[in-house]
Amino acid sequence: MSSETLEKEDKKKKAAEAEAEEADERDDEEEEEDEESDSDSDSDGEEKETNGVLAKKKSEEPSAPKEKVVLDRPGGFKMVWTIMSRELNAFFHSPITYIVGCVTFFIFGAWFFFFKGGFWQVDRAGMGRMFDAVPFALGLIIPLFTMRSLSDEKRVGTIELLITMPVKDSEVILGKYFAALLMVLLQLLLLALYPIAMFKWPWHIGELDWNAYWVGMLGLGFLSAAGVAIGLMWSSFTDSQILSFFGTALTLAVLYGIGFLTVSESLQGWPGDAIAFISLQTRFDSFARGVIDTRAVVYFLSIAIFPLLVAFRSLESRKWA
């Protein structure tokens, strides 16, 4: 065999060995890739299983209860006091309050001292003339302090803001009621200066039966409580202060004036008793004589409560519209 053929055979063997080595290397690389892919798939599967277990555990765990949102709202008395203070501040910053007080004080003084001879023609130390006239004057004084209570809120549009605040309608009604009632009672206290000046200081023209006088003033207080409630009811019906004023004044005039019909001979018996039952004047007479009648007290309180309930329903009805 020649040397050329031997060289050719050696080259072929080397080429075959190189190809075999390359094939082995490719096989090893493929096996490594397969192992890596298997390990990745195994790890993915384990992750999915762990995620599934965690999700299942979370779903099985009881959900925490939702916390209720609690508003830090003041108590009912404090809200009534806040609204009452707001109303009183508006009254004391209004010139009408001082004008009404001064005019009432001087007109009553002129009537008490000079009309038909005045107090000096009575020939006794008594305040009967005061209790004859003041109830009629209250029929004009009370509407002046109640006509704007709710009517002005409606006219300006602040009533919508007020009833959407965290405050109850009943608290709005009571706050405005007590503010107006307090202003009317202050007008009555101004009138008390006359007997104090005449029978206590600086003059002392006689001895006054103070117990009977203060009982009469208590009756005027109950009469004012009923009248202010009626005024607040009319103020809740309309956004016009004028209509509220005349509605209140007319209602008080009718309820007080019908008491004089009982003196008519044609209204004796049950018609007169029925009128006397609903008349403000008949119920007030016992207080003017210095006698506290519990039936009259219940009557005045009932008259005060019923219009307040009507005013509350009238204010609440705006939420239904």
ZARODREN-415857 format. One record per residue (C-alpha): residue number from 1; residue in one letter; x, y, z. Coordinates in steps of 0.001 Angstrom, whole numbers, padded with zeros to 6 digits, m for minus. Example, Ala and Ser with C-alpha at 12.3 -4.5 7.8 and 13.67 -1.06 7.14 Angstrom:
 num residuo       x       y       z
   1       A  012300 m004500  007800
   2       S  013670 m001060  007140
This chain:
 num residuo       x       y       z
   1       M  000000  000000  000000
   2       S  001406  003393 m000870
   3       S  001986  006323  001445
   4       E m000706  008449 m000249
   5       T m003452  006003  000542
   6       L m002318  005841  004170
   7       E m002509  009618  004481
   8       K m006008  009653  002993
   9       E m007209  007029  005436
  10       D m005727  008981  008392
  11       K m007525  012132  007275
  12       K m010815  010258  006995
  13       K m010377  008802  010478
  14       K m009612  012226  011925
  15       A m012639  013741  010196
  16       A m014860  010918  011463
  17       E m013525  011366  014978
  18       A m014102  015145  014802
  19       E m017662  014624  013591
  20       A m018252  012119  016382
  21       E m016958  014583  018966
  22       E m019164  017369  017582
  23       A m022160  015057  017657
  24       D m021396  014153  021274
  25       E m021090  017811  022192
  26       R m024449  018609  020515
  27       D m026079  015741  022407
  28       D m024673  017009  025681
  29       E m025920  020536  024988
  30       E m029404  019272  024097
  31       E m029540  017220  027294
  32       E m028549  020250  029353
  33       E m031230  022383  027681
  34       D m033832  019684  028324
  35       E m032817  019522  031964
  36       E m033029  023309  032288
  37       S m036457  023409  030663
  38       D m037649  020602  032953
  39       S m036359  022441  036001
  40       D m038045  025696  034835
  41       S m041336  023925  034264
  42       D m041065  022263  037651
  43       S m040349  025589  039341
  44       D m043252  027240  037468
  45       G m045547  024478  038555
  46       E m044402  024785  042131
  47       E m044927  028552  042035
  48       K m048408  028089  040598
  49       E m049219  025538  043260
  50       T m047951  027789  046045
  51       N m049832  030758  044621
  52       G m052984  028679  044422
  53       V m052586  027510  048001
  54       L m052012  031075  049199
  55       A m055042  032337  047264
  56       K m057139  029513  048692
  57       K m055971  030320  052193
  58       K m056756  033998  051686
  59       S m060221  033168  050413
  60       E m060800  030847  053353
  61       E m059706  033461  055865
  62       P m062708  035467  057241
  63       S m062817  038991  055870
  64       A m062304  041742  058428
  65       P m065534  043623  059276
  66       K m065880  047035  057723
  67       E m065521  049894  060151
  68       K m068562  052132  060460
  69       V m068032  055816  059904
  70       V m069228  057612  063016
  71       L m069724  061372  062839
  72       D m068557  063314  065847
  73       R m071951  065004  066295
  74       P m072785  067048  069410
  75       G m075742  066114  071558
  76       G m079277  067320  070910
  77       F m079270  069913  073703
  78       K m075998  071387  072460
  79       M m077330  071656  068897
  80       V m080495  073394  070152
  81       W m078327  075757  072196
  82       T m076125  076497  069172
  83       I m079088  077360  066954
  84       M m080698  079419  069726
  85       S m077433  081346  070243
  86       R m077226  081990  066499
  87       E m080771  083376  066463
  88       L m080241  085520  069557
  89       N m077091  086955  068030
  90       A m079093  087895  064926
  91       F m081802  089524  067100
  92       F m079366  091588  069157
  93       H m077560  092782  066027
  94       S m080815  093926  064432
  95       P m082050  097482  065061
  96       I m085662  096246  064902
  97       T m085228  094546  068278
  98       Y m084295  097798  070007
  99       I m086954  099784  068165
 100       V m089679  097316  069210
 101       G m088460  097352  072813
 102       C m088359  101149  073064
 103       V m091696  101728  071306
 104       T m093441  099080  073419
 105       F m091984  100501  076623
 106       F m093026  104096  075935
 107       I m096460  103315  074469
 108       F m097357  101125  077410
 109       G m096098  103794  079827
 110       A m098197  106484  078130
 111       W m101285  104276  078175
 112       F m100733  103171  081759
 113       F m100209  106652  083190
 114       F m102270  108973  080957
 115       F m105039  107123  079068
 116       K m108421  108020  080694
 117       G m106714  109386  083752
 118       G m104275  106525  083867
 119       F m103186  104630  086917
 120       W m104049  107524  089241
 121       Q m107812  107124  088669
 122       V m107876  103490  089809
 123       D m107567  104501  093503
 124       R m105847  101245  094461
 125       A m102417  099723  094170
 126       G m103074  097204  091421
 127       M m101818  096287  087970
 128       G m105177  095321  086473
 129       R m104813  097840  083663
 130       M m101554  096190  082668
 131       F m103083  092723  082370
 132       D m106021  094146  080406
 133       A m103806  095630  077683
 134       V m100611  093584  077456
 135       P m102257  090451  075936
 136       F m103468  092583  073006
 137       A m100014  094108  072637
 138       L m098483  090624  072534
 139       G m100620  089940  069461
 140       L m098419  092475  067624
 141       I m095113  091955  069450
 142       I m094913  088181  068997
 143       P m095232  088218  065155
 144       L m092366  090716  064946
 145       F m090012  088148  066478
 146       T m091342  085042  064718
 147       M m092074  086263  061192
 148       R m088446  085857  060027
 149       S m087601  082637  061909
 150       L m088160  080239  058991
 151       S m089610  082554  056330
 152       D m086355  084453  055930
 153       E m084370  081194  055767
 154       K m086609  080035  052913
 155       R m086436  083356  051095
 156       V m082642  083552  051216
 157       G m082189  079837  050517
 158       T m080215  079002  053654
 159       I m082925  076612  054835
 160       E m081685  074014  052326
 161       L m078170  074285  053744
 162       L m079497  074129  057285
 163       I m081536  070947  056898
 164       T m078711  069137  055070
 165       M m076291  069757  057935
 166       P m075913  067092  060666
 167       V m078743  068655  062654
 168       K m082270  067347  063158
 169       D m085333  069283  062048
 170       S m086683  069163  065598
 171       E m083483  070821  066853
 172       V m083882  073599  064287
 173       I m087487  074193  065360
 174       L m086722  074173  069090
 175       G m083655  076392  068744
 176       K m085584  079046  066843
 177       Y m088594  078706  069165
 178       F m086649  079275  072387
 179       A m084767  082214  070853
 180       A m087984  084002  069831
 181       L m089660  083165  073155
 182       L m086727  084584  075085
 183       M m086929  087844  073147
 184       V m090663  088180  073922
 185       L m090040  087452  077611
 186       L m087399  090197  077647
 187       Q m090066  092630  076406
 188       L m092294  091589  079322
 189       L m089440  092128  081786
 190       L m089093  095671  080478
 191       L m092742  096281  081385
 192       A m092044  095040  084916
 193       L m089890  098134  085451
 194       Y m093024  100280  085904
 195       P m094442  098583  089008
 196       I m090950  098205  090440
 197       A m090368  101959  090024
 198       M m093756  102868  091506
 199       F m093979  100457  094415
 200       K m090349  099654  095259
 201       W m087749  102158  094095
 202       P m087387  105100  093617
 203       W m091017  105710  094643
 204       H m093177  103886  097105
 205       I m096756  105017  096512
 206       G m098403  102013  098132
 207       E m098294  098312  098877
 208       L m098722  096098  095844
 209       D m099846  092483  096039
 210       W m096677  091140  094451
 211       N m097810  087501  094566
 212       A m100830  088275  092389
 213       Y m098661  090411  090126
 214       W m096088  087692  089501
 215       V m098854  085142  088907
 216       G m100217  087478  086231
 217       M m096727  087751  084724
 218       L m096507  083938  084733
 219       G m099769  083854  082785
 220       L m098306  086301  080259
 221       G m095316  083945  079952
 222       F m097562  080977  079156
 223       L m099538  083132  076729
 224       S m096284  084133  075033
 225       A m095169  080486  074780
 226       A m098369  079588  072950
 227       G m098218  082679  070724
 228       V m094581  082135  069693
 229       A m095382  078544  068710
 230       I m098254  079776  066528
 231       G m095951  082380  064958
 232       L m093289  079772  064208
 233       M m095923  077570  062580
 234       W m096986  080387  060241
 235       S m093351  081172  059489
 236       S m092834  077567  058354
 237       F m095702  077830  055855
 238       T m094410  080674  053699
 239       D m091256  082461  052590
 240       S m092917  085862  053017
 241       Q m092358  087654  056308
 242       I m095422  089847  055698
 243       L m097751  086862  055333
 244       S m096213  085259  058383
 245       F m096742  088445  060423
 246       F m100383  088932  059473
 247       G m101202  085213  059774
 248       T m099832  085125  063315
 249       A m101419  088421  064359
 250       L m104822  087428  062990
 251       T m104736  083999  064629
 252       L m103822  085447  068027
 253       A m106459  088185  067688
 254       V m109166  085629  066903
 255       L m108165  083198  069664
 256       Y m108055  086009  072225
 257       G m111004  088044  070968
 258       I m113544  085205  070918
 259       G m113336  085132  074700
 260       F m115424  088307  074832
 261       L m118261  086542  073012
 262       T m118981  084473  076099
 263       V m120448  087563  077840
 264       S m123187  087696  075212
 265       E m126540  086340  076360
 266       S m126994  084519  073061
 267       L m123900  082424  073736
 268       Q m124763  081127  077174
 269       G m124753  077370  077765
 270       W m122695  074940  075704
 271       P m121830  077397  072856
 272       G m120262  079779  075332
 273       D m118479  076923  077128
 274       A m117048  075637  073838
 275       I m115725  079081  072935
 276       A m114333  079613  076421
 277       F m112535  076282  076141
 278       I m110471  077419  073134
 279       S m110149  081119  074027
 280       L m106795  082509  075127
 281       Q m108518  085346  076957
 282       T m110716  083059  079087
 283       R m107742  080913  080075
 284       F m105664  083959  080964
 285       D m108321  085520  083203
 286       S m107499  083232  086122
 287       F m103832  084335  086036
 288       A m104862  087999  085847
 289       R m106828  087480  089090
 290       G m103753  085962  090766
 291       V m104912  082323  090568
 292       I m102857  079549  088967
 293       D m105289  077260  087140
 294       T m103695  073926  086193
 295       R m106239  073479  083394
 296       A m105075  076771  081879
 297       V m101446  075659  082189
 298       V m102213  072416  080331
 299       Y m104148  074400  077715
 300       F m101287  076828  077018
 301       L m098727  074013  076853
 302       S m100955  072084  074445
 303       I m101345  075153  072255
 304       A m097557  075513  072277
 305       I m096793  071866  071413
 306       F m099299  071375  068584
 307       P m098070  074268  066342
 308       L m094473  073152  066913
 309       L m095349  069681  065629
 310       V m097020  071238  062597
 311       A m093937  073408  061966
 312       F m091727  070320  062246
 313       R m093800  068448  059650
 314       S m093833  071481  057392
 315       L m090029  071703  057519
 316       E m089650  067954  057066
 317       S m091911  067955  053986
 318       R m089255  069884  052022
 319       K m087149  066722  052024
 320       W m089979  064738  050417
 321       A m090351  067124  047461
